[in-house]
Amino acid sequence: MFALRRSRRGRLVLTGLAAVLLTVSTGLTAAAGEQRADPLRRADPLQREVDAIHASGAVGTLAEVTSPGAHDTARAGTAESGTGKPMPQNGRFRIGSATKTFTATLVLQLVGEGRMSLEDTVERWLPGVVRGHGNDGRQVTVRQLLQHTSGIPDVLPEIAALHSAAGYRAERFRTYAPEELVGLAMRDSREFTPGTDWSYSNTNYVLAAMIIREVTGRSWAHELNDRIIRPLGLRGTSAPGLFPFVPGPHARSYAYYGTGTGTDVTVLNPSMGVGSGSVISTTHDLNRFYAALLGGRLLAPAQLDEMTTTVDAPELGVRYGLGLGELPLPCGGSYFGHPGELLGYHTWSGVTRDGTRTAVVYVTSDGGPHMQKTMSTLVEKALCRTRS
């Protein structure tokens, strides 16, 4: 969900796609050391790439790749620091900003049903909510929220749990209402006139979740369950609301907060990420979701075209659509996806334009630019390897 950067105004904000710049194989062994000792595993390119991510500083790493008629997974490291406990197969983790693709899909479904428009203003659905310091919901459209061209400031610098171990310990169980989150963001001046520039802001997707509630009369989480999770059979995926624990098999996550000491941050009330970063899922479910999305099972062609029509996101060096980033493949063409980060859980997902090939990798601890780059490289190589 989040990576620190400096905004134009010099304040710290958080982004998801910045993580870029910085399937079961036979014979999986119980521990990372055993995996590396197995020459058959060393010969597996996916395993080599997962091992490289682990070697760059991750406590645990797991990747899953799918293509027509093929499915492969690899893992390295441990599920808990200081133990030999292996990473759980298809374990659950917080997907952070990959949540935004789910939220954008819900909005576009409502657009396709004629219940709202991408050109609706925020003011139409949330009167008076976006006001102050140059922020004005009368000037911001739903499209601009999903595209990050609204100029609305990011709320995440206001969330203490995300910035220090002391803040985490003090606020890991704190509940934030969506209206409260937007109110915190309104303390800061808008980044730019809506529609004139691009700047990543989690507040955009908090507002999108609030609009979904206004349009449907039901919460974002209810719509997510009824429209995506249940129809696709995503058994390891949930919108946890205020629940601070990761259900089912999972590895623990660790945040370093810029220090050399990791803090176990697995337990967290994720209410600050409603619509923008609170979903829990698995590599299997994320592959299934992205394949269904780009394969046309969740959106009509007109709405999928809207989602995959991208604009320059210059602060990240990529292109961005509606809840999806577009990046080049080294073998030619491009792919879509969205990274995610929430306190020690980092993930990167990629899917080809036709939805036939997918790749998801996640790690359970913070790492530097090298680890982040090896994650995006794994996805690129996996999508190129599985080309038909």
Secondary structure as GFF3:
##gff-version 3
##sequence-region A 1 388
A	DSSP	beta_strand	3	6	.	.	.	ID=ss1
A	DSSP	beta_strand	12	15	.	.	.	ID=ss2
A	DSSP	alpha_helix	18	21	.	.	.	ID=ss3
A	DSSP	alpha_helix	32	37	.	.	.	ID=ss4
A	DSSP	alpha_helix	39	42	.	.	.	ID=ss5
A	DSSP	alpha_helix	45	55	.	.	.	ID=ss6
A	DSSP	beta_strand	60	67	.	.	.	ID=ss7
A	DSSP	beta_strand	70	77	.	.	.	ID=ss8
A	DSSP	beta_strand	93	94	.	.	.	ID=ss9
A	DSSP	three_ten_helix	96	98	.	.	.	ID=ss10
A	DSSP	alpha_helix	99	112	.	.	.	ID=ss11
A	DSSP	alpha_helix	122	125	.	.	.	ID=ss12
A	DSSP	beta_strand	131	132	.	.	.	ID=ss13
A	DSSP	beta_strand	135	136	.	.	.	ID=ss14
A	DSSP	alpha_helix	142	147	.	.	.	ID=ss15
A	DSSP	three_ten_helix	156	158	.	.	.	ID=ss16
A	DSSP	three_ten_helix	160	162	.	.	.	ID=ss17
A	DSSP	alpha_helix	165	171	.	.	.	ID=ss18
A	DSSP	alpha_helix	178	185	.	.	.	ID=ss19
A	DSSP	alpha_helix	203	216	.	.	.	ID=ss20
A	DSSP	alpha_helix	220	224	.	.	.	ID=ss21
A	DSSP	pi_helix	225	229	.	.	.	ID=ss22
A	DSSP	alpha_helix	230	232	.	.	.	ID=ss23
A	DSSP	beta_strand	254	255	.	.	.	ID=ss24
A	DSSP	beta_strand	263	264	.	.	.	ID=ss25
A	DSSP	three_ten_helix	270	273	.	.	.	ID=ss26
A	DSSP	beta_strand	280	281	.	.	.	ID=ss27
A	DSSP	alpha_helix	283	294	.	.	.	ID=ss28
A	DSSP	alpha_helix	301	308	.	.	.	ID=ss29
A	DSSP	beta_strand	311	313	.	.	.	ID=ss30
A	DSSP	beta_strand	318	320	.	.	.	ID=ss31
A	DSSP	beta_strand	325	328	.	.	.	ID=ss32
A	DSSP	beta_strand	334	342	.	.	.	ID=ss33
A	DSSP	beta_strand	345	352	.	.	.	ID=ss34
A	DSSP	beta_strand	358	363	.	.	.	ID=ss35
A	DSSP	alpha_helix	369	385	.	.	.	ID=ss36
###
